[in-house]
Amino acid sequence: MTGRDDYQSGSGGCGEILRSGFGKNGGNCEQNVAHRPVPPPTSTSLATPEEMHKEQQHLLEVVTAFLEYSKFAGMELERRWVHLGRLPEHYAKLLPPHSLAPALREHRKAIVDNQAFLNAVVRGVHEIAPAEGILDQAQKQLARQATLAPRQILTSPANMTKIYATLHSCMREWSEEGAGERAACFDVILDALVEFLPVDDSNRGRQRVLVPGAGLGRLPLEVVGRGYACQGNEFSYFMLLTSNFLLNHGESAKSLRLFPFAEQSCNLVRLGDNVRPVLVPDVSPAEMLREREVEEGPTEEERSANAKARDGRKREAPRGRGPEMKLEVGGEKGEDRDEEDGYGEQECHDAAHLPRKCLTPDFSMTAGEFLEVYGEQRGCWDALVTCFFLDTAPVVFEYMETIHRLLRPGGIWINFGPLLYHWKGGGPMGVGEEEDERFRRSVELSWEEIRHVMTGQEGEGGGAFRFDMKREDFCGPVTYAADPTSMMRTVYDCVFFVAAKKGGEGDRGDAEWLAPQAPVQGNVKRALNI
Ligand SMILES: C[S@@+](CC[C@H](N)C(=O)[O-])C[C@H]1O[C@@H](n2cnc3c(N)ncnc32)[C@H](O)[C@@H]1O
């Protein structure tokens, strides 16, 4: 596997897009995280019935891939079993006792557990997309296939690679085993965020941070944990389905077991390295958010009712279900968003089941292609955070221009990642060129060129997007969703920078900021669903 493939399968590999502009309307397609999800997008967020049909087809393929994992992985396991079975007896008996049948049994168990996890994830499909009956449809299709052609797989190898990449990302973003990878990039970003956009009591939860290419949502959640309002954006159904499950289904810490590298049979140091389990989520997202809650004290009435309940010991305090309870009863995000402090109100229950108000951090995800979802916003974000994302652009100018437009003057862009351009394709006769027009547009700029475009003097052709480079560094070696025990890991020397959009707040010299067509408030409202 080349470095490029490794990164693709671990990240861009998940980048199957929501087709046809699903989620053009940032308000409609908002996926509410740790809140009851807002209704799925209506047909109006898709341009034509034909596009909607394509979208449904794509979603059906994704759902099918989730459901077909164990069949695909099982066939690979069978291949290994058959090949090992062909070993002459005098070779086979030289292997350690836990090799062969016991090892393959372990492997099979891992596949079964992974399938259980994927089944649970895909059950939430209707929560993130207009998907009535789609699960049923996929199941019927698979049942038909099992009868007619039991050894055929409906899912393309490319989509199955995305399932594998999704499992790898679970390790990266939501397991203890991924802590090292997260520390190497998320912590660098978060430290810079806190340094350049300090949080204090006056602005806690009010400064708005956007994280495009949010993957499974861990980075945006960490941003919220530092005292910001944060929105993640993601266009891959593989990622969106899984993040919806991990973030919204109230899973307690380490309650789910999966085997992220079960498909690997090469570069294993020890027998069984590919079936090492990880427990996800390493922390409960609800707990993390709860730590950030700002609770209003109970009213007098509530206080006395509470006291009565306690005295009479009429009700047991629910144990270990606090955050989940809150999520179950929570109103839709932002329904009563408090403009003053950036926290949305929702009803929650205290230990004695008495409703009261608490203020939850502003955290959401939007589903859709970054440029489309945020195409109309202007100057309404305090910070943009891109982690392993910049190189997902076919034409990186478009991302730079959009990020510049989205930031308020003085707002900061923090980037961390390599430049492994996802749409480069395989060259003139390479694979994929005809499949997606983005392969035909891909432009691969060096860091020097990107930097010049951002900061160079206008007379020299650069500086078009008017950023001040505040910090610039190369960080490495960094891995991406890599098996820490494997003999083969791709390492990156990532470019990390902090850049500020030129022009201080209210700087009247910033023509774009003052442009009459800039409907800042309207766009903020729509994106944050307030
Ligand atoms: C390499 S992953 C990085 C994920 C996460 N930021 C991390 O560091 O773990 C890039 C993510 O961006 C998403 N992505 C790529 N292009 C996108 C686009 N144009 N709009 C929205 N999401 C995109 C992919 O689906 C993928 O989940």
PDBQT file of the ligand as one rigid body, heavy atoms in Angstrom, charges set to zero:
ROOT
HETATM    1  C1  LIG A 601      -8.675  13.200   6.388  1.00  0.00    +0.000 C 
HETATM    2  S1  LIG A 601     -10.250  13.296   7.078  1.00  0.00    +0.000 S 
HETATM    3  C2  LIG A 601      -9.958  14.281   8.533  1.00  0.00    +0.000 C 
HETATM    4  C3  LIG A 601     -10.967  14.056   9.605  1.00  0.00    +0.000 C 
HETATM    5  C4  LIG A 601     -10.652  14.806  10.909  1.00  0.00    +0.000 C 
HETATM    6  N1  LIG A 601     -10.526  16.215  10.675  1.00  0.00    +0.000 N 
HETATM    7  C5  LIG A 601      -9.411  14.254  11.545  1.00  0.00    +0.000 C 
HETATM    8  O1  LIG A 601      -8.385  14.930  11.522  1.00  0.00    +0.000 OA
HETATM    9  O2  LIG A 601      -9.464  13.144  12.066  1.00  0.00    +0.000 OA
HETATM   10  C6  LIG A 601     -11.009  14.447   5.998  1.00  0.00    +0.000 C 
HETATM   11  C7  LIG A 601     -12.491  14.476   6.190  1.00  0.00    +0.000 C 
HETATM   12  O3  LIG A 601     -13.010  15.522   5.396  1.00  0.00    +0.000 OA
HETATM   13  C8  LIG A 601     -14.198  15.076   4.763  1.00  0.00    +0.000 C 
HETATM   14  N2  LIG A 601     -14.313  15.891   3.554  1.00  0.00    +0.000 N 
HETATM   15  C9  LIG A 601     -13.508  15.860   2.470  1.00  0.00    +0.000 A 
HETATM   16  N3  LIG A 601     -13.875  16.783   1.576  1.00  0.00    +0.000 NA
HETATM   17  C10 LIG A 601     -14.948  17.421   2.112  1.00  0.00    +0.000 A 
HETATM   18  C11 LIG A 601     -15.773  18.482   1.663  1.00  0.00    +0.000 A 
HETATM   19  N4  LIG A 601     -15.544  19.074   0.493  1.00  0.00    +0.000 N 
HETATM   20  N5  LIG A 601     -16.788  18.887   2.448  1.00  0.00    +0.000 NA
HETATM   21  C12 LIG A 601     -17.009  18.294   3.656  1.00  0.00    +0.000 A 
HETATM   22  N6  LIG A 601     -16.252  17.285   4.135  1.00  0.00    +0.000 NA
HETATM   23  C13 LIG A 601     -15.233  16.848   3.376  1.00  0.00    +0.000 A 
HETATM   24  C14 LIG A 601     -13.954  13.605   4.506  1.00  0.00    +0.000 C 
HETATM   25  O4  LIG A 601     -15.158  12.894   4.362  1.00  0.00    +0.000 OA
HETATM   26  C15 LIG A 601     -13.174  13.194   5.736  1.00  0.00    +0.000 C 
HETATM   27  O5  LIG A 601     -14.017  12.748   6.758  1.00  0.00    +0.000 OA
ENDROOT
TORSDOF 0
